[in-house]
Amino acid sequence: MQQLGSGFIVAIVVFLILMYMSIRRVMEWERGVVLRLGKFQSVRGPGLRWIWPIIDQLIKVETRTITMDVPKQDMMTRDNVPVQVDAVVFFQVLNAKDAIVKVENFVKATSLKSQTMLRSIIGQSELDELLAQREKINRELQTVIDEQTEPWGIKVSAVDVRDVVLPEGMKRSMATQAEVERERRAKIINAEGEFQAAQRLADAAEIIGKNPIALQLRYLQTLREVASEHNSTTIFPVPIDLLTPFMKMAAKMTEEKPE
């Protein structure tokens, strides 16, 4: 009787161990790939899932978007400029079966493929394009990496080139070039301003040439401005044109005066 009780207890313990080994919890953001004797059986959704102990194996696959850093890569652009470029890849597993069955380690495989494609795309781009058209290069990287990882059940949603490190000599050359460009633009703007001012003066001279009285009016206006701004005595020449009417009047009066 005692042996029967001990055997019952052992059976219960073995049963509990088997139950523990048979029940798996799959989270909402996971999928469970079940392999039975090494052969694909099914993909289980979230919740408590039961599998056959020993003969079944459940592999959990992350289905949320994974953010992966691509380490800095030393490479040459198409115009032979050495640069260091790193990037960030955002991808998601859409087919858990393919991610387990068709590739050994889908995260590592995606990382290596991203590094290879990054070198390829940067090598086909010039430095100016890399610096000024970052969005275009990001789209190209996303397209080519997604095409390569699609057979593994992986969707690459975005790729961002994060940093471009240039040699110190190239930085100094670019800074000098930018300074020269700013000086050139400043000279052009200054020359355009002088040209416009000269054009306005020429227009004013043409108007004054057609109307001589305008010069006299402008002269009187200038005198008034000088007198209002300065309290000191100001000596200025008087144009002969202003005195001509008075000189003629005086001469006429002299002629009409009886002897």
MARMI-750565 format. One line per 5 residues: their letters; for each residue x, y, z of C-alpha. Coordinates in Angstrom, 2 decimals. Example, Ala and Ser with C-alpha at 12.3 -4.5 7.8 and 13.67 -1.06 7.14 Angstrom:
REM residues 2
AS	12.30/-4.50/7.80; 13.67/-1.06/7.14
This chain:
REM residues 259
MQQLG	0.00/0.00/0.00; 2.84/2.34/0.85; 4.56/1.50/-2.45; 1.32/2.26/-4.28; 1.09/5.66/-2.61
SGFIV	4.71/6.46/-3.46; 4.15/5.46/-7.09; 1.08/7.69/-7.25; 3.05/10.65/-5.95; 5.80/10.03/-8.48
AIVVF	3.22/9.85/-11.26; 1.74/13.16/-10.18; 5.17/14.80/-10.09; 6.00/13.48/-13.55; 2.63/14.65/-14.83
LILMY	3.19/18.15/-13.44; 6.66/18.28/-15.00; 5.25/17.21/-18.36; 2.49/19.80/-18.09; 5.06/22.47/-17.28
MSIRR	7.09/21.42/-20.30; 3.99/21.31/-22.50; 2.53/24.77/-21.78; 4.10/27.85/-23.34; 3.04/31.47/-23.00
VMEWE	3.18/33.53/-26.19; 2.91/37.31/-25.79; 0.75/39.56/-27.96; 3.78/40.83/-29.93; 5.18/37.32/-30.47
RGVVL	4.48/34.35/-32.69; 5.42/30.78/-31.79; 6.87/28.58/-34.53; 6.33/24.91/-33.64; 8.75/22.28/-34.94
RLGKF	7.79/18.63/-34.44; 10.76/16.32/-34.59; 12.63/19.08/-36.44; 9.90/19.60/-39.06; 7.75/22.71/-39.28
QSVRG	4.33/22.07/-37.78; 2.50/25.39/-37.27; 2.65/29.01/-36.14; 0.90/29.70/-32.83; -0.61/33.04/-31.87
PGLRW	-0.54/34.82/-28.47; -1.84/33.12/-25.34; -1.16/29.86/-23.49; -0.16/27.21/-26.02; 0.18/23.49/-25.49
IWPII	2.83/21.44/-27.26; 3.92/17.85/-27.05; 6.86/17.58/-24.69; 10.17/16.30/-26.00; 8.97/15.89/-29.60
DQLIK	7.82/19.51/-30.11; 9.89/22.69/-29.99; 8.36/26.17/-29.85; 10.51/29.09/-31.04; 9.24/32.58/-30.23
VETRT	9.64/35.27/-32.88; 9.44/39.03/-32.17; 6.93/40.70/-34.49; 7.31/44.28/-33.28; 9.43/46.74/-35.25
ITMDV	13.09/46.15/-34.44; 15.58/49.03/-34.42; 19.04/47.93/-35.46; 22.22/50.02/-35.57; 24.52/49.56/-38.52
PKQDM	28.06/50.28/-37.24; 30.28/52.86/-38.93; 31.64/51.69/-42.25; 34.82/53.03/-43.87; 34.13/53.46/-47.56
MTRDN	34.85/55.54/-50.66; 32.32/57.62/-52.54; 32.11/57.62/-56.33; 34.29/60.75/-56.48; 36.98/59.02/-54.35
VPVQV	36.33/60.75/-51.02; 36.91/58.56/-47.93; 34.00/58.74/-45.47; 32.67/56.95/-42.42; 28.92/56.31/-42.52
DAVVF	26.57/54.62/-40.07; 22.84/54.04/-40.29; 19.73/52.81/-38.47; 17.49/50.10/-39.94; 13.85/49.59/-38.91
FQVLN	12.41/46.19/-39.82; 9.63/43.83/-38.80; 9.00/40.09/-39.14; 5.87/39.52/-41.22; 6.28/35.77/-41.76
AKDAI	7.51/33.97/-38.65; 7.88/30.64/-40.47; 10.25/32.03/-43.12; 12.24/33.96/-40.49; 12.99/30.65/-38.68
VKVEN	13.10/28.13/-41.51; 14.81/30.05/-44.32; 17.60/31.83/-42.43; 19.69/30.81/-39.43; 19.61/34.13/-37.55
FVKAT	17.39/36.69/-39.20; 18.64/39.62/-37.06; 22.30/38.93/-37.82; 21.52/38.25/-41.49; 19.63/41.55/-41.80
SLKSQ	22.49/43.41/-40.13; 25.12/41.97/-42.49; 22.93/42.59/-45.52; 22.39/46.20/-44.40; 26.14/46.76/-44.09
TMLRS	26.72/45.34/-47.57; 24.00/47.43/-49.19; 25.17/50.55/-47.33; 28.65/50.14/-48.82; 27.19/49.54/-52.27
IIGQS	24.87/52.57/-52.31; 27.42/54.98/-50.81; 30.03/53.76/-53.29; 27.68/54.71/-56.14; 27.00/58.21/-54.75
ELDEL	29.10/61.35/-54.87; 29.92/63.35/-51.74; 27.63/66.27/-52.63; 24.76/63.86/-53.19; 25.46/62.11/-49.89
LAQRE	25.37/65.41/-48.00; 22.54/67.17/-49.83; 20.23/64.31/-50.87; 20.11/62.20/-47.74; 16.43/61.33/-48.18
KINRE	17.02/59.93/-51.66; 19.82/57.67/-50.40; 17.64/56.54/-47.48; 14.90/55.49/-49.90; 17.35/53.61/-52.10
LQTVI	18.76/51.76/-49.08; 15.30/50.86/-47.82; 14.29/49.51/-51.24; 17.36/47.35/-51.87; 17.56/45.94/-48.31
DEQTE	13.85/45.14/-48.33; 14.23/43.25/-51.61; 17.07/41.19/-50.15; 15.28/40.33/-46.90; 11.81/39.69/-48.33
PWGIK	12.45/35.92/-48.82; 13.13/35.71/-45.07; 9.70/37.10/-44.22; 11.16/40.44/-43.13; 9.83/43.89/-44.09
VSAVD	12.29/46.81/-43.90; 10.17/49.88/-43.24; 12.87/52.57/-43.12; 16.61/53.15/-43.27; 18.20/56.38/-42.01
VRDVV	21.80/57.38/-42.68; 22.63/58.83/-39.28; 26.10/60.34/-39.55; 28.68/61.08/-42.25; 32.23/61.65/-40.95
LPEGM	34.65/63.42/-43.32; 38.45/63.66/-43.08; 39.77/66.82/-41.41; 41.43/67.97/-44.62; 38.15/67.67/-46.50
KRSMA	36.35/69.63/-43.77; 38.87/72.49/-44.07; 38.57/72.48/-47.85; 34.79/72.62/-47.67; 34.91/75.44/-45.11
TQAEV	37.26/77.43/-47.36; 35.03/76.81/-50.35; 31.97/77.95/-48.41; 33.78/81.14/-47.29; 34.80/81.95/-50.87
ERERR	31.23/81.35/-52.03; 29.87/83.72/-49.36; 32.35/86.42/-50.38; 31.41/85.98/-54.04; 27.72/86.38/-53.25
AKIIN	28.43/89.46/-51.12; 30.38/91.09/-53.96; 27.61/90.32/-56.44; 24.99/91.80/-54.12; 27.14/94.91/-53.56
AEGEF	27.71/95.34/-57.31; 23.99/94.98/-57.99; 23.27/97.63/-55.35; 25.78/100.06/-56.88; 24.38/99.41/-60.34
QAAQR	20.83/100.17/-59.19; 22.00/103.32/-57.40; 23.85/104.49/-60.53; 20.78/103.75/-62.62; 18.63/105.87/-60.32
LADAA	21.14/108.73/-60.44; 21.16/108.55/-64.22; 17.35/108.68/-64.28; 17.40/111.67/-61.92; 20.00/113.46/-64.05
EIIGK	17.88/112.89/-67.14; 14.82/114.36/-65.43; 16.78/117.38/-64.16; 18.28/117.89/-67.63; 14.78/118.17/-69.10
NPIAL	13.61/120.50/-66.31; 16.42/122.87/-65.12; 14.15/124.40/-62.52; 14.13/121.06/-60.72; 17.84/121.47/-59.95
QLRYL	17.19/124.82/-58.31; 14.33/123.39/-56.26; 16.54/120.53/-55.13; 19.27/122.98/-54.18; 16.88/125.04/-52.07
QTLRE	15.58/121.92/-50.39; 19.13/120.90/-49.50; 19.78/124.34/-48.00; 16.71/124.07/-45.87; 17.76/120.61/-44.59
VASEH	21.25/121.87/-43.74; 19.84/124.89/-41.93; 17.45/122.79/-39.86; 20.08/120.23/-38.81; 22.99/122.57/-37.96
NSTTI	22.82/125.67/-35.75; 26.27/126.91/-36.78; 26.92/129.37/-39.57; 27.17/127.68/-42.96; 28.90/129.24/-45.96
FPVPI	27.79/127.84/-49.31; 28.11/128.98/-52.92; 25.10/130.38/-54.72; 24.52/129.17/-58.28; 24.65/131.96/-60.82
DLLTP	21.34/130.74/-62.20; 19.61/131.93/-59.06; 21.08/135.43/-59.34; 20.54/135.88/-63.08; 16.93/137.11/-62.79
FMKMA	17.94/139.68/-60.16; 20.94/140.86/-62.22; 18.74/141.35/-65.27; 16.20/143.27/-63.22; 18.92/145.55/-61.81
AKMTE	20.34/146.21/-65.27; 16.93/147.09/-66.61; 16.27/149.47/-63.78; 19.64/151.13/-64.41; 18.83/151.66/-68.07
EKPE	15.41/153.16/-67.29; 16.80/155.54/-64.64; 16.78/159.16/-66.00; 20.10/160.86/-66.25
